[in-house]
């Protein structure tokens, strides 16, 4: 009941509010470690940003990010959230790491580079996402603990050629 009232107060009728639907696996990207990212978004935009604790509808795991405040702040915050989500989705389109032979292969697998800020998205809450990718693709995925440059991590994917391709596409 309180949720319905809140929706009425923050619905499209209110030009000082908007809602952005965020896929479940990317909500951590919006919140950030210890809430850092969302705090920064709030501070920089001047808008109030709340994330629904429950999925937006039955059978969906997407969450709503509700943004309220002065119209220009709401618009700026919405743009910032959408840019953040765009970056995280691009970050998962990984670059193949080339070895000395010019191919990104290791014995029975491939090594890809994943931006550091996208590792959490790849792993997912409690390892859910990476486990699902491994289960669905039948490939093994290992993320290196440390990389020299600190901006990317090496991810080794092993299995049959088909399994590796399936894991990379996931």
C-alpha positions in Angstrom: 0.0 0.0 0.0 2.8 2.4 0.9 4.6 1.4 -2.4 1.4 2.3 -4.4 1.2 5.7 -2.6 4.9 6.3 -3.4 4.4 5.4 -7.0 1.5 7.9 -7.2 3.7 10.6 -5.7 6.7 9.9 -7.9 4.8 8.8 -11.1 4.9 10.5 -14.5 2.5 13.1 -13.2 5.4 14.6 -11.3 7.9 16.3 -13.5 10.3 16.3 -10.5 10.6 12.5 -10.5 11.5 9.6 -12.8 12.3 5.9 -12.6 15.0 4.0 -14.4 14.6 0.2 -14.7 17.9 -1.5 -13.9 18.7 -5.2 -14.5 19.2 -7.1 -11.3 22.8 -8.1 -12.3 23.8 -4.4 -12.7 22.2 -2.9 -9.6 25.5 -3.4 -7.7 27.2 -1.2 -10.3 24.8 1.6 -9.5 25.3 1.2 -5.7 29.0 0.6 -5.8 31.3 -0.7 -3.1 29.9 0.4 0.3 27.4 2.6 -1.5 30.2 4.9 -2.9 28.8 5.2 -6.4 25.2 6.0 -5.4 26.5 8.5 -2.8 28.6 10.2 -5.6 25.6 10.2 -8.0 23.4 11.9 -5.3 26.1 14.4 -4.4 27.0 15.4 -8.0 23.4 15.5 -9.3 21.7 17.1 -6.3 18.8 14.7 -6.7 17.5 12.1 -4.3 18.1 8.6 -5.6 16.4 5.5 -4.1 16.6 1.9 -5.2 13.6 -0.4 -4.8 14.4 -3.3 -2.5 11.9 -5.6 -4.4 11.8 -6.5 -8.1 9.4 -4.3 -10.0 7.0 -7.1 -11.1 6.3 -10.7 -10.5 8.8 -13.0 -12.3 11.2 -10.1 -13.0 14.4 -9.4 -11.1 14.8 -5.8 -12.5 14.9 -3.0 -9.9 13.7 0.5 -10.2 16.0 3.4 -9.4 13.7 6.3 -8.4 15.1 9.8 -8.8 13.4 12.9 -7.3 14.2 16.5 -6.9 14.3 19.7 -9.0 13.7 18.9 -12.7 17.3 19.7 -13.9 18.8 17.6 -11.1 16.5 14.7 -11.9 17.4 14.9 -15.6 21.2 15.0 -14.8 20.9 12.1 -12.3 19.0 10.0 -14.9 21.7 10.7 -17.5 24.4 9.7 -15.1 22.7 6.4 -14.2 22.1 5.6 -17.8 25.8 6.4 -18.7 26.9 4.2 -15.8 24.8 1.3 -17.0 26.0 1.8 -20.6 29.6 1.6 -19.4 29.0 -1.5 -17.4 27.3 -3.3 -20.4 30.2 -2.3 -22.7 32.7 -3.4 -20.1 31.3 -6.9 -20.4 32.0 -6.9 -24.1 35.5 -8.0 -23.4 38.7 -7.5 -25.3 40.7 -10.6 -26.2 44.2 -10.5 -24.8 46.7 -11.4 -27.5 49.7 -13.5 -26.5 53.1 -13.5 -28.3 51.7 -15.5 -31.2 48.9 -12.9 -31.8 46.1 -15.1 -30.6 44.4 -15.0 -27.3 44.6 -18.7 -26.6 46.0 -20.8 -23.8 46.1 -24.6 -23.8 42.4 -25.6 -24.2 41.1 -22.1 -23.6 41.2 -18.4 -24.1 42.3 -15.4 -22.0 40.2 -12.2 -22.2 40.7 -8.9 -20.4 37.8 -7.5 -18.4 37.8 -3.9 -17.0 38.2 -4.0 -13.2 34.9 -2.1 -12.7 33.0 -4.9 -14.6 34.4 -7.9 -12.6 31.6 -7.6 -10.0 29.0 -7.7 -12.8 30.7 -10.8 -14.3 30.8 -12.5 -10.9 27.3 -11.4 -9.8 25.8 -11.5 -6.3 27.2 -14.4 -4.4 28.8 -15.7 -7.6 25.4 -16.3 -9.2 26.2 -14.8 -12.7 29.6 -16.5 -13.2 28.1 -19.8 -12.0 25.2 -19.5 -14.4 27.5 -18.8 -17.3 29.7 -21.8 -16.5 26.7 -24.0 -16.1 25.0 -22.9 -19.3 28.2 -22.8 -21.5 29.9 -25.9 -19.9 33.1 -23.8 -19.8 35.3 -23.1 -16.8 35.9 -19.5 -16.0 38.8 -18.3 -13.8 39.4 -14.7 -12.9 43.0 -13.8 -12.0 43.5 -12.4 -8.5 45.9 -9.6 -9.5 47.0 -8.0 -12.8 49.9 -5.7 -13.3 48.2 -2.7 -14.7 45.3 -2.7 -12.1 42.7 -1.5 -14.6 41.9 -4.9 -16.1 41.8 -8.5 -14.9 42.7 -11.6 -17.0 39.8 -14.1 -17.3 40.7 -17.6 -18.5 38.0 -19.5 -20.1 38.6 -23.2 -20.7 36.6 -26.0 -22.3 35.6 -27.1 -25.8 35.7 -24.4 -28.6 31.9 -24.3 -28.6 31.7 -23.9 -24.8 34.3 -21.1 -24.8 32.4 -19.2 -27.5 29.1 -19.6 -25.6 30.7 -18.3 -22.4 32.2 -15.3 -24.2 28.8 -14.4 -25.7 27.0 -14.8 -22.4 
